[in-house]
Amino acid sequence: APDRPGGAAARNDDEVSDLFAGARVTVAGLKANPDLNGKVGTIAGFEESKGRWIVDLGPGLGKKLFREANLVVPGSEALLKMRSPSEMVRASAASAAAAASLAPA
């Protein structure tokens, strides 16, 4: 996966980000806005000045900024890092529903 724009890929670990513009992601682990946990969106870009990813959550919610730690790429190992099994179930269900909606009829 490509690095974040503007050389913002410097991190404290060796993990490679799966995030890039156009990637489908599930929001997870939010405490301030828990109603957004499990929502699926598309990454629209990276806001360098805030160090946040711009995610389009679709009609009604629009574009919002998220830390990388709160975005999960469906099928990624990040599901294993969530705080609770219920978060994993909700994110997996949301990812499955998103994948089903993209499948040809």
Backbone as a ProteinNet text record, in pm:
[ID]
protein_1_A
[PRIMARY]
APDRPGGAAARNDDEVSDLFAGARVTVAGLKANPDLNGKVGTIAGFEESKGRWIVDLGPGLGKKLFREANLVVPGSEALLKMRSPSEMVRASAASAAAAASLAPA
[TERTIARY]
84.3	0	87.9	45.2	126.6	131.9	239.2	252.8	153.2	135.1	49.2	110	25.3	74.6	168	257.7	342.2	442.8	476.8	578	530.9	401	348.9	347.9	424.9	422.2	509	585.7	670.8	585.2	620.6	543	637.1	581.5	660.8	680.9	619.3	635.1	658.9	668.8	699.4	574.2	458.4	332.6	314.8	269.2	242.4	93.6	59.3	-80.6	-150.4	-274	-358.4	-450	-429.7	-519.5	-468.2	-561	-530.9	-662.6	-655.2	-776.2	-848.2	-977.7	-1059.1	-1081.4	-1003.3	-1018.5	-1149.2	-1215.4	-1335.3	-1288.5	-1346.2	-1306.3	-1428.8	-1409.4	-1511.2	-1458.9	-1542.1	-1505	-1518.7	-1419.3	-1421.3	-1348.9	-1391.6	-1321.2	-1340.6	-1440	-1463.8	-1533.3	-1488.3	-1552.7	-1638	-1590	-1663.9	-1790.1	-1784.8	-1899.3	-1924.6	-1963.1	-1977.7	-2083.4	-2176.2	-2278.3	-2217.7	-2094	-2028.4	-1954.4	-1931.8	-1865	-1946.7	-1880.2	-1947.6	-1989.8	-1983.4	-2019.1	-1910	-1952.2	-1859.3	-1852.2	-1732	-1713.9	-1597.5	-1569.1	-1460.1	-1363.2	-1235	-1134.9	-1127.4	-1142	-1137.8	-1000.4	-919	-787.1	-730.7	-620.2	-553.3	-535.4	-578.3	-565.1	-435.2	-328.1	-195.6	-188.6	-254	-244	-302	-395.6	-458	-413.3	-341.1	-296.9	-412.5	-517.8	-638.5	-675	-739.3	-792.2	-931.4	-962	-1094.8	-1174.6	-1286	-1368.3	-1507.3	-1553.4	-1688	-1780.9	-1868	-1960.8	-2094.4	-2103.3	-2222.7	-2327.6	-2442.3	-2550.8	-2594.5	-2616.9	-2660.9	-2547	-2433.7	-2319	-2207.4	-2190.1	-2088.8	-1946.5	-1854.3	-1712	-1674.5	-1596	-1549.5	-1402.5	-1333.1	-1191.4	-1175.5	-1084.3	-1059.1	-910.5	-869.2	-732.9	-722.5	-602	-579.9	-622.1	-599.9	-633.3	-782.3	-866.3	-1010.7	-1067.6	-980.2	-1025.1	-976.5	-1067.3	-1035.6	-1066	-967.3	-989.5	-1053	-1170	-1235.6	-1140.1	-1139.8	-1054.9	-912.9	-881.8	-744.9	-722.9	-597.8	-560.6	-605.8	-638.1	-677.6	-802.5	-884.8	-1002.6	-961.8	-842.9	-797.5	-752	-729.9	-680.1	-791.3	-916	-1026.9	-1040.6	-1106.8	-1112.6	-1201.5	-1301.7	-1391.7	-1444.6	-1485.9	-1544	-1667.5	-1746.6	-1867	-1830	-1718.9	-1672.7	-1634.5	-1566.6	-1525.9	-1647.7	-1749.7	-1871.2	-1941.3	-1956.4	-2023.7	-1947.1	-1813.9	-1733.9	-1738.9	-1733.1	-1739.2	-1874	-1980.9	-2114.1	-2128.5	-2075.9	-2083.3	-2001.7	-1885.3	-1802.2	-1869.7	-1931.6	-2002	-2118.7	-2191.7	-2305.8	-2258.2	-2145.4	-2091.6	-2047.1	-1983.4	-1937.6	-2056.7	-2162.1	-2282	-2348	-2342.5	-2406.7	-2329.4	-2201.1	-2118.7	-2123.4	-2171.7	-2175.6	-2278.8	-2244.6	-2341.5	-2466.8	-2580.7	-2708.5	-2727.3
-119.1	0	124.2	226.4	347.9	417	491.5	567.9	681	738.3	855.7	967.8	1058.1	1172.5	1259.5	1327.1	1426.4	1370.5	1243.3	1185.8	1164	1161.1	1145	998.9	914.4	772	734.3	827.9	797.1	748.3	634.2	574.1	517.9	480	424.6	274.6	212	68	37.1	-90.6	-130.9	-167.7	-143.2	-177.2	-93.4	-157.4	-87.1	-58	64.8	104.3	45.4	-0.9	-48.7	62.9	183.9	294.2	375.1	407.7	488.1	540.7	648.3	706.2	600	586.3	488.3	359.5	337.2	214.7	218.1	103.7	90.2	60.1	127.9	109.4	104.1	44.7	42.2	123.3	209.7	291.1	204.6	212.6	129.3	198.5	168	212.5	357	425.1	564.3	570.3	661.4	680.9	807	912.5	1039.5	1030.7	952.8	936.8	788.5	713.4	568.2	528.4	619.6	590.3	568.6	616.6	598.2	464.2	397.1	266.7	169.4	97	1.8	61.3	194.6	258.2	227.1	207.8	178.1	299	333.8	447.8	426.9	529.6	526.7	639.5	607.3	710.3	806.2	935.9	1039.7	1105.7	1090	1151.7	1157.6	1233.3	1247	1394.9	1437.6	1577.3	1589	1631.6	1635.5	1724.9	1840.8	1935.4	1878.8	1784.7	1726	1582.5	1525.5	1387	1289	1320.2	1236.7	1198.8	1083	1038.4	1095.9	1139.2	1190	1070.7	1042.2	927.6	976.2	937.6	970.1	859.1	891.7	794.2	792.4	866.6	862.2	965	958.7	1054.9	1055.1	1173.9	1186.7	1210.9	1145.8	1162	1242.8	1226.7	1304.1	1264.5	1359.5	1334.5	1372.7	1284.4	1307.9	1268.1	1322.8	1293.9	1188.4	1091.3	984.6	956.3	918.1	869.4	731.8	697	566.7	453.1	470.6	366.7	335.2	425.5	404.9	359.8	321.1	273.4	131.6	45.9	-94.1	-126.4	-184.7	-231.4	-369.8	-391.5	-522.1	-635.9	-737.8	-854.2	-835.7	-721	-696.8	-750.7	-762.4	-806.4	-706.8	-584.1	-482.1	-524.4	-611.7	-659.4	-726.6	-788.9	-859	-763.9	-637	-539.2	-461.6	-488.3	-413.7	-446.9	-359.5	-369.5	-482.7	-523.2	-625.7	-712.6	-835.9	-924.6	-863.9	-787.1	-728.3	-626.8	-553.7	-461.1	-538.6	-654.1	-734.3	-785.8	-830	-882.1	-772	-652.9	-541.9	-500.7	-489.1	-447.2	-552.9	-680.6	-787.7	-788	-768.7	-765.9	-647.2	-532.6	-412.5	-433.7	-496.4	-522.6	-620.4	-723.2	-821.2	-756.3	-671.5	-602.9	-510.9	-442.3	-353.7	-434.7	-548.5	-631.5	-685.1	-725	-778.2	-670.7	-546.2	-439.2	-405.9	-443.9	-418.4	-532.6	-648.5	-766	-746.5	-793	-780.1	-862.5	-810.7	-878	-996.1
0	0	0	-68.7	-74.2	61.2	82.8	205.9	206.1	323.3	332.6	250.9	201.7	123.9	206.6	139.3	204.5	301.7	287.9	374.3	516.2	539.2	674.7	717.3	648.6	678.1	797.1	851.2	965.5	1080.2	1134.3	1241.9	1346	1459.4	1567.6	1554.2	1453.5	1436.1	1289.4	1258.4	1121.1	1042.6	1099.4	1033.3	907	801.3	676.1	669.8	637.6	633.4	512.3	532.6	423.3	375.3	427.3	395.6	277.2	188	69.6	15.6	-62.3	-121.1	-203	-178.6	-249.1	-171.7	-64.2	14.7	92.7	103.3	186.5	328	426.2	565.3	655.5	772.6	876.3	994.2	1048.6	1164.1	1289.1	1379.7	1500.6	1615	1736.2	1855.2	1895.3	1837.1	1875.1	2010.6	2095.7	2225.8	2225.5	2158.9	2156.6	2070.4	1961.7	1871.2	1845.2	1947.8	1930.8	1828.5	1796.8	1696.7	1558	1537.5	1407.6	1398.3	1511.5	1508.4	1423.8	1336.9	1249	1115.8	1103.3	976	872.4	750.1	640.7	548.4	508.3	419.5	325	247.5	150	181.8	185.8	212.8	94.5	125.6	23	15.5	120.1	120.3	260.4	273.8	403.1	433.4	550.9	593.9	672.6	600.9	662	784.5	780.1	890.9	1020.9	1009.8	1128.5	1151.9	1055.8	1070	1072.4	999.3	997.5	854.2	842.5	713.9	694.8	572	537.2	484.7	550	510.2	473.6	355	310.2	357.8	451.9	507.9	435.1	325.8	242.6	280.8	211.7	235	381.2	433.4	571.9	668.6	645.6	735.3	670.3	539.5	467.2	502.3	483.2	506.7	648.7	713	849.6	858	958.2	979.7	1088.7	1065	1161.6	1173.4	1295.8	1314.4	1249.9	1206.4	1144.5	1237.2	1367.9	1465.5	1468.9	1417.3	1419.4	1285.7	1193.7	1062.8	1040.2	998.3	974	828.5	760.8	623.9	634.2	571.8	581.4	547.7	634	613	663.7	723	768.9	909.1	947.3	1081	1186.7	1146.7	1243.3	1320.1	1262.9	1334.7	1465.4	1465.1	1584	1694	1660.1	1755.5	1824.1	1788.7	1846.6	1995.1	2067.2	2212.4	2264	2188.9	2241	2128.6	2161.8	2060	1994.8	2071.6	2012.3	1905	1924.2	1820.8	1695.1	1714.5	1599.4	1523.5	1596.7	1532.9	1455.2	1518.4	1449.8	1325.1	1334.4	1219.5	1109.8	1148.6	1049	978.3	1054.2	994.4	900.6	942.6	857	729.8	742.5	626	532	587.7	504.5	432.5	502.7	442.2	329.9	352.5	249.6	127.8	152	40.6	-38	33.6	-32.2	-118.5	-70.8	-147	-273.9	-276.6	-394.4	-495.5	-451.6	-539.2	-650	-771.3	-881.4	-851.3	-892.7	-866.5	-958.5
[MASK]
+++++++++++++++++++++++++++++++++++++++++++++++++++++++++++++++++++++++++++++++++++++++++++++++++++++++++

